[in-house]
């Protein structure tokens, strides 16, 4: 078939050399020639050669004049013909990369891009012939080898494609292409082909990030040089997508008997304002409320729901939107553990000081003021009473003027914070600076957020050191006091404190506030899943008047609240993140299983429906602890952890889909080409695949470039031969 | 001096009408370019007297003998002249081929005429043989200056016709010319080389010196044709319709092979072979002749 069939008339030009030849035979001169003998002899000896040369040049010239108009007519070759040609070509080595990120599940008209992708993948496999080999990978934010080694069993590969399902993961096309380059590097086949079947979702290409990744750029250059790369677009133009993108506990602690606020974020990823969207809020699969809202284009709204927990237990909170074309991101789960109270373990470093009332007397009084209800239940212990066994029960640990710790206590403390606990450290004259720096600071890698230096003491008027500076109120610990400093914090004095130095830039340490001298007063850092907070003066009135000020009580509450996590990060995981839980000593010998509660479950906490098959997990020893570890979290939803040998001990954790995958904005092939100039690929659309039902994938192949290349070669050849033959 | 030498150029010489004048212009033009005259140094050795018969040149009468005996005797020398030479000129049809101003025939006649003029002027005896398939004209040699007129007239009247068979010509001449002399063959030699050489060998066997002037047209040497051409063979040769460009290399190779064969044969028979093109200056022929003459003396 031809794009410009009329130009085929130009093929008549091919007769020109023959006509010129015939005309030349009619137009000749006559010469009476004496040396006929030599002429006849040379003619006799070279007749065949001359005829061959004549014929060769005539054919070349005719071909040139035929091919030029043929190229201008833009001939195309049908895929069927290509397949027939391929039947005589070398064996193909094909790698199929099928995007199964959850954006591919976007339903429209009963079919999803993933359905189209499977169709295209099967069509490619069907186009292969005996002797060709194919590997099949499902790609999302990871590459999952379904048929890892290139297989000659095309039917088996086709069956694998048929049974492939969409995942709950995001997309990472650059990672997939790097893997493809690595995969093809060892191939010895001259006919290497990589088919990437995707919905061309922009976020999946990570354009700006990949464009700066030299390893990726080199990989695609290598791949383009050795392999035919075909990108098959099975996506659709985006019509808009609403998603629940976040749900948080809007306070530090979830306590029984206290109203707990939840903040739900719903986003409109479309370019048009969405109509009325209804966000529903469930706790343990019981609807607690709903809110209607309008979400502007490319914007989000935050809605607040409240719930009063009545029992101390694990709970599942769910926020949903009405299902749209992409339903997986229309719900979000949160696992929360309601506590009757927050246990705070206070380690008194100098129990005998100040008439036996110890270093933590102000702290303890502030945490649980007499005559009022407080969520905090302080317990006081000495450094020797700090034992590994006592820590998993505590949510917060406060150390005041503690000289040093035993190695066991130190290990337990590190483990406690790493697993989500909060540690507040007050200093004092008994603190062993060397121990703190070596064991707790540990070159910036330990619990302590700053290195202790010398103790600074100020006397007389100099002691009137303002405790905070205004900029510090931006931090959550001090935000409560914003606007109140004139009557509260400015009256605080510290006449003695320990000067600290921060680790190098890039560490996680943050100075919350400083003394007027510029030295840090409060420094905090993240450590594992937990936090540590360092107060560079004492927790009693030895070095500062802070404990005697009214501001001390709310400040201690804010510091303790800051240490709490709200929703437990160990129970609210990203897709693929492992669930880990340290067991209490009574659970050490227990048997456990994990069940994903899919869309349906008999459990009252999630929607009724089908439970997936439970998967047993065995506690593994880790140092003095036993830990439950479960890594099969590639599916979003709520997972229940049961102890099977004895009743009770049920825990829940939630896994949510990646937020960015909800953005269905597409990227064009041209933009990809502009961003990655070294990436050479052929772009196919879903339409071209569908038109050729179960036929080799591909649009008709344009041949004009090939023909013009051939013409160029023929022209060069003709010139060389004509010169050589003397014509 | 330069003016007289210009007539050595065939293009200029072609404008001169009379062959006699042409011959004189060529020779004088040639001589004027030499540092020494070629006409001195030849000794004349007395042999005998014979009785005068009418027709003898009166200048040859020995007046001393007449004074003593009152009889007319003619002085005869060992050789009456310095050299007995025959100009053997090809007048076959192929010699009529002409791509420029001069045909091979014209060129051959100029060469023959100028040699005759030169030789007669140095008192050599010159004869003329015109041939194609056979000897068309045979003019016996003479050293008398008036003989030039006879020779020139024969040359001017010669018209190319018929084919070429050189071998019998040379056999014929070998038989006819009993006394040894110099044969100056001027021809395009378009005949079978083996038979040609066989004929020349016969002549050499009769102790004749031979110089072969091989005259070819410039077009025959270079084959400059490009368009489609119908070549019609002269001397009743066949016709050939061809694209000359494709044959040029092969033709030149054939010609070269032929020339090489003739040249080799001549060298083996101690024959001077001088290739000439119709575009060459005419003094080449004279130089070759004089070189041969010098070698003989």
Boltz contact constraints between the chains, C-beta under 6 A:
constraints:
  - contact:
      token1: [A, 24]
      token2: [B, 228]
      max_distance: 6.0
  - contact:
      token1: [A, 28]
      token2: [B, 228]
      max_distance: 6.0
  - contact:
      token1: [A, 28]
      token2: [B, 229]
      max_distance: 6.0
  - contact:
      token1: [A, 28]
      token2: [B, 230]
      max_distance: 6.0
  - contact:
      token1: [A, 29]
      token2: [B, 227]
      max_distance: 6.0
  - contact:
      token1: [A, 29]
      token2: [B, 229]
      max_distance: 6.0
  - contact:
      token1: [A, 30]
      token2: [B, 230]
      max_distance: 6.0
  - contact:
      token1: [A, 31]
      token2: [B, 229]
      max_distance: 6.0
  - contact:
      token1: [A, 31]
      token2: [B, 231]
      max_distance: 6.0
  - contact:
      token1: [A, 32]
      token2: [B, 232]
      max_distance: 6.0
  - contact:
      token1: [A, 32]
      token2: [B, 234]
      max_distance: 6.0
  - contact:
      token1: [A, 33]
      token2: [B, 231]
      max_distance: 6.0
  - contact:
      token1: [A, 34]
      token2: [B, 94]
      max_distance: 6.0
  - contact:
      token1: [A, 34]
      token2: [B, 97]
      max_distance: 6.0
  - contact:
      token1: [A, 34]
      token2: [B, 234]
      max_distance: 6.0
  - contact:
      token1: [A, 35]
      token2: [B, 220]
      max_distance: 6.0
  - contact:
      token1: [A, 36]
      token2: [B, 233]
      max_distance: 6.0
  - contact:
      token1: [A, 36]
      token2: [B, 237]
      max_distance: 6.0
  - contact:
      token1: [A, 38]
      token2: [B, 251]
      max_distance: 6.0
  - contact:
      token1: [A, 38]
      token2: [B, 254]
      max_distance: 6.0
  - contact:
      token1: [A, 38]
      token2: [B, 255]
      max_distance: 6.0
  - contact:
      token1: [A, 39]
      token2: [B, 231]
      max_distance: 6.0
  - contact:
      token1: [A, 39]
      token2: [B, 240]
      max_distance: 6.0
  - contact:
      token1: [A, 39]
      token2: [B, 251]
      max_distance: 6.0
  - contact:
      token1: [A, 41]
      token2: [B, 254]
      max_distance: 6.0
  - contact:
      token1: [A, 42]
      token2: [B, 247]
      max_distance: 6.0
  - contact:
      token1: [A, 42]
      token2: [B, 250]
      max_distance: 6.0
  - contact:
      token1: [A, 42]
      token2: [B, 251]
      max_distance: 6.0
  - contact:
      token1: [A, 42]
      token2: [B, 254]
      max_distance: 6.0
  - contact:
      token1: [A, 46]
      token2: [B, 250]
      max_distance: 6.0
  - contact:
      token1: [A, 50]
      token2: [B, 246]
      max_distance: 6.0
  - contact:
      token1: [A, 726]
      token2: [B, 245]
      max_distance: 6.0
  - contact:
      token1: [A, 727]
      token2: [B, 245]
      max_distance: 6.0
